[in-house]
Amino acid sequence: MRYARAVDGEVFAVLTTNKLLESPIKLDLQLVECDRVTSPWLAMATDEVDGIRFDAFGNPISYCIFRSHPGDLTGDLTFDWQSAEYVIHWFKSTRPGQQRGISEIMPAIKAS
């Protein structure tokens, strides 16, 4: 998760139940590549930003998570809306209203 946050600027994880864990506690984390969290269509609604729906106070309500990477050759564009209660979105907000992360290495990238 730390590597993804440094490179992509953010990372997502979904809290899930994994019945195959050899433990009485079945809580598990399913890591989600940030490219899989996106709007399936051009979102014109003001309560949605790049795959994240917000309430009137700016709190995340749900996340649109594609079942596979949108750039995969499978062409599978199915997705699920996951309740924010089960999603960890780790990113550094550097300005008011920022909803998605920015790569930590971006300042080191030289523009041509």
Sine and cosine of phi, psi and omega as CSV:
sin_phi,cos_phi,sin_psi,cos_psi,sin_omega,cos_omega
0.00,0.00,-0.62,0.79,0.00,-1.00
-0.90,0.43,-0.66,0.75,0.02,-1.00
-0.89,0.45,-0.71,0.71,-0.01,-1.00
-0.89,0.46,-0.63,0.78,0.01,-1.00
-0.91,0.41,-0.61,0.79,0.01,-1.00
-0.92,0.38,-0.68,0.74,-0.08,-1.00
-0.99,0.13,-0.77,0.64,-0.08,-1.00
-1.00,-0.03,-0.31,0.95,-0.01,-1.00
1.00,-0.06,-0.17,0.99,-0.02,-1.00
-0.26,-0.97,0.27,-0.96,0.07,-1.00
-0.48,-0.88,0.50,-0.87,0.02,-1.00
-0.86,-0.52,0.54,-0.84,0.12,-0.99
-0.62,-0.79,0.64,-0.77,0.02,-1.00
-0.95,-0.33,0.78,-0.63,0.07,-1.00
-0.97,0.25,0.85,-0.53,-0.06,-1.00
-0.76,-0.66,0.18,-0.98,0.11,-0.99
-0.97,-0.25,0.85,-0.52,0.00,-1.00
-0.92,-0.39,0.98,-0.18,-0.07,-1.00
-0.93,0.37,-0.23,0.97,-0.02,-1.00
-1.00,0.03,-0.10,1.00,0.04,-1.00
-0.92,0.40,0.69,-0.72,0.01,-1.00
-1.00,0.05,0.91,0.40,-0.03,-1.00
-0.37,-0.93,0.46,-0.89,0.07,-1.00
-0.93,0.37,-0.35,0.94,0.05,-1.00
-0.99,-0.13,0.85,-0.53,-0.10,-0.99
-0.97,-0.23,0.21,0.98,0.01,-1.00
-0.93,0.36,0.73,-0.68,-0.01,-1.00
-0.63,-0.78,0.33,-0.94,0.08,-1.00
-0.94,-0.33,0.78,-0.63,0.12,-0.99
-0.97,-0.26,0.94,-0.35,-0.01,-1.00
-0.96,0.28,0.63,-0.78,-0.06,-1.00
-0.79,-0.61,0.84,-0.55,0.06,-1.00
-0.89,0.45,0.67,-0.74,-0.11,-0.99
-0.87,0.49,-0.45,0.89,0.04,-1.00
-0.91,0.42,-0.38,0.93,0.00,-1.00
-0.98,0.18,-0.22,0.98,0.06,-1.00
-0.99,-0.17,0.97,-0.24,-0.05,-1.00
-0.31,-0.95,0.28,-0.96,0.04,-1.00
-0.98,0.20,0.71,-0.70,-0.02,-1.00
-0.96,0.27,-0.20,0.98,0.03,-1.00
-0.57,-0.82,0.18,-0.98,0.03,-1.00
-0.92,0.40,0.95,-0.30,-0.08,-1.00
-0.97,0.23,0.91,-0.42,0.05,-1.00
-0.99,-0.11,-0.23,0.97,-0.01,-1.00
-0.95,0.31,0.60,-0.80,-0.02,-1.00
-0.98,0.18,-0.16,0.99,-0.02,-1.00
-1.00,-0.08,0.16,0.99,-0.02,-1.00
-0.73,-0.68,0.73,-0.68,0.05,-1.00
-0.75,-0.66,0.92,-0.38,0.10,-0.99
0.70,0.71,0.80,0.60,0.09,-1.00
1.00,0.01,0.08,1.00,0.02,-1.00
-0.85,-0.52,0.81,-0.58,0.07,-1.00
-0.99,-0.11,0.65,-0.76,-0.06,-1.00
-0.84,-0.54,0.44,-0.90,0.11,-0.99
-1.00,0.08,-0.07,-1.00,-0.06,-1.00
-0.90,0.43,-0.32,0.95,-0.01,-1.00
-0.99,-0.15,0.06,1.00,0.01,-1.00
1.00,0.05,0.19,0.98,0.04,-1.00
-1.00,0.09,0.69,-0.72,0.04,-1.00
-0.88,0.47,0.68,-0.73,0.06,-1.00
-0.97,-0.25,-0.70,0.71,-0.03,-1.00
-0.39,-0.92,0.31,-0.95,-0.03,-1.00
-0.83,-0.56,0.71,-0.71,0.07,-1.00
-1.00,0.01,0.93,-0.38,-0.07,-1.00
-0.89,-0.46,0.89,-0.46,0.05,-1.00
-0.94,0.34,0.56,-0.83,-0.02,-1.00
-0.95,0.30,-0.39,0.92,0.10,-0.99
-0.64,-0.77,0.19,-0.98,-0.01,-1.00
-0.90,0.44,0.72,-0.69,-0.03,-1.00
-0.87,0.50,-0.35,0.94,0.00,-1.00
-1.00,-0.05,-0.01,1.00,0.01,-1.00
-0.90,0.44,0.48,-0.88,-0.02,-1.00
-0.96,0.28,-0.15,0.99,-0.02,-1.00
-0.93,0.37,-0.44,0.90,-0.02,-1.00
0.96,0.27,0.17,0.98,0.00,-1.00
-0.98,0.22,0.94,-0.35,-0.02,-1.00
-0.93,-0.36,0.51,0.86,0.05,-1.00
-0.99,0.17,0.50,-0.87,-0.06,-1.00
-0.53,-0.85,0.24,-0.97,0.06,-1.00
-0.73,-0.68,0.58,-0.82,0.15,-0.99
-1.00,0.00,0.87,-0.50,-0.03,-1.00
-0.96,-0.28,0.75,-0.67,0.02,-1.00
-0.86,0.51,0.67,-0.74,-0.01,-1.00
-0.88,0.48,-0.37,0.93,0.01,-1.00
-0.88,0.47,-0.39,0.92,-0.03,-1.00
-0.94,-0.35,0.14,0.99,-0.07,-1.00
-0.89,-0.46,0.73,-0.69,0.14,-0.99
-0.97,-0.23,0.84,-0.55,0.05,-1.00
-0.88,-0.48,0.95,-0.30,-0.08,-1.00
-0.96,-0.27,0.91,-0.41,0.06,-1.00
-0.39,-0.92,0.26,-0.96,0.01,-1.00
-0.97,-0.23,0.86,-0.51,0.05,-1.00
-1.00,0.03,0.84,-0.54,-0.03,-1.00
-0.94,-0.34,-0.06,1.00,0.03,-1.00
-0.50,-0.87,0.44,-0.90,0.00,-1.00
-0.87,0.50,0.69,-0.73,0.05,-1.00
0.99,0.12,-0.04,1.00,0.01,-1.00
-0.93,0.37,0.78,-0.62,-0.07,-1.00
-0.93,-0.38,-0.27,0.96,0.01,-1.00
-0.78,-0.63,0.30,-0.95,-0.08,-1.00
-1.00,0.05,0.31,-0.95,0.06,-1.00
-0.82,-0.57,0.70,-0.72,-0.04,-1.00
-0.79,0.61,0.69,-0.73,0.04,-1.00
-0.94,0.35,-0.41,0.91,-0.02,-1.00
-1.00,-0.02,-0.01,1.00,-0.04,-1.00
-0.84,0.55,-0.67,0.74,0.01,-1.00
-0.88,0.47,-0.36,0.93,-0.02,-1.00
-1.00,0.06,-0.16,0.99,-0.03,-1.00
-0.99,0.15,0.84,-0.54,-0.03,-1.00
-0.99,0.11,0.78,-0.62,0.04,-1.00
-0.98,0.20,0.61,-0.79,-0.01,-1.00
-1.00,-0.04,0.00,0.00,0.00,0.00
